[in-house]
């Protein structure tokens, strides 16, 4: 693993901590109405762009409102991140909804449906000749 890659990972983790702390302690934007959790951060190797993944607890209106509020906070967060992590240039910050939980839920429901269908077929099929001989 190259040193640049490790540095990007360290900076990403630092950004995650700074943003999460800010969201729990210092956010005053009225559009941020849902409970926001920072689930991950991807930073480019040149440290110029950071994509912050968040989950928002609430309905669709809360999601939309909160993501709009976070987008407007991005410019305010840049200098805070730079100061906290002692970076000469702060990365451009972009917030994105983390869809991992939704994908996991969908996969789990599909697997459960397949399991139920398989059990129904097993119950509906007549016993085979091998089962009768035992």
C-alpha positions in Angstrom: 0.0 0.0 0.0 1.5 3.3 -1.0 2.1 6.1 1.6 -0.3 8.4 -0.3 -3.1 5.9 0.0 -2.5 5.5 3.8 -2.5 9.3 4.2 -5.8 9.5 2.3 -7.3 6.9 4.7 -6.0 8.8 7.7 -7.4 12.1 6.4 -10.7 10.4 5.6 -11.0 9.1 9.2 -10.1 12.5 10.6 -12.7 14.2 8.4 -15.3 11.6 9.6 -14.5 12.4 13.3 -14.5 16.2 12.8 -17.8 16.2 10.8 -19.5 13.8 13.2 -18.4 15.9 16.2 -19.7 19.1 14.5 -23.0 17.5 13.7 -23.6 16.4 17.3 -22.3 19.6 18.9 -22.3 22.6 16.7 -24.9 22.4 13.9 -27.5 25.1 14.0 -29.1 24.8 10.6 -32.9 24.4 11.0 -33.0 22.2 7.8 -31.1 19.5 9.6 -34.0 17.9 11.3 -33.2 14.2 11.3 -30.7 12.3 13.3 -27.6 12.3 11.1 -24.9 9.6 11.3 -21.6 9.8 9.3 -21.1 6.3 8.0 -18.0 6.8 5.9 -15.7 9.2 4.0 -14.0 8.7 0.7 -11.1 11.1 -0.1 -9.2 11.3 -3.4 -5.5 10.6 -3.2 -4.7 14.2 -3.9 -6.9 15.1 -0.9 -8.8 17.7 -2.9 -12.3 16.0 -2.7 -14.1 14.3 0.1 -17.3 12.5 -0.3 -19.1 12.1 3.1 -21.7 9.4 3.4 -24.5 9.9 5.9 -27.6 8.2 7.1 -30.6 10.3 8.1 -33.2 9.0 10.5 -36.6 10.3 9.5 -39.1 10.4 6.6 -38.3 11.4 3.0 -38.9 15.1 3.8 -36.4 14.9 6.6 -33.9 13.3 4.3 -34.3 15.9 1.6 -34.2 18.8 4.1 -31.2 17.5 6.0 -29.2 16.8 2.8 -29.9 20.4 1.6 -28.7 21.7 5.0 -25.6 19.6 4.9 -24.8 20.8 1.3 -24.9 24.4 2.5 -22.8 23.5 5.5 -20.0 22.1 3.3 -18.4 25.4 2.7 -18.4 26.2 6.4 -16.9 22.8 7.3 -13.9 23.1 4.9 -11.9 25.5 7.1 -12.9 23.6 10.2 -11.6 20.4 8.7 -8.4 22.1 7.5 -7.7 23.6 11.0 -8.5 20.4 12.9 -6.4 18.2 10.7 -3.7 20.8 10.0 -4.2 20.6 6.2 -2.9 23.3 4.0 -5.7 22.9 1.5 -9.1 21.7 2.7 -10.9 19.2 0.4 -14.1 20.1 -1.3 -16.8 18.4 0.7 -19.8 16.6 -0.8 -22.5 14.9 1.3 -24.2 11.8 0.0 -27.0 9.6 1.3 -25.5 6.2 2.3 -27.6 3.6 0.6 -25.8 0.6 2.2 -28.5 -0.1 4.8 -31.3 0.1 2.2 -29.4 -2.3 -0.1 -28.8 -4.7 2.8 -32.5 -4.7 3.7 -33.5 -5.3 0.2 -31.1 -8.3 -0.2 -32.3 -9.7 3.1 -35.9 -9.5 2.0 -35.1 -11.2 -1.3 -33.2 -14.0 0.4 -36.1 -14.5 2.9 -38.6 -14.7 -0.1 -36.4 -17.3 -1.8 -36.1 -19.3 1.3 -40.0 -19.2 1.8 -40.5 -20.2 -1.8 -38.1 -23.1 -1.5 -39.8 -24.3 1.7 -43.2 -24.1 0.0 -41.9 -26.2 -3.0 -40.4 -28.8 -0.6 -43.7 -29.1 1.2 -45.8 -29.3 -2.0 -43.6 -31.9 -3.8 -44.5 -35.6 -3.2 -41.9 -37.7 -1.4 -39.4 -39.4 -3.7 -38.9 -43.2 -4.0 -35.7 -43.0 -2.0 -37.6 -41.7 1.0 -40.2 -44.5 0.8 -37.6 -47.2 1.1 -36.3 -46.1 4.5 
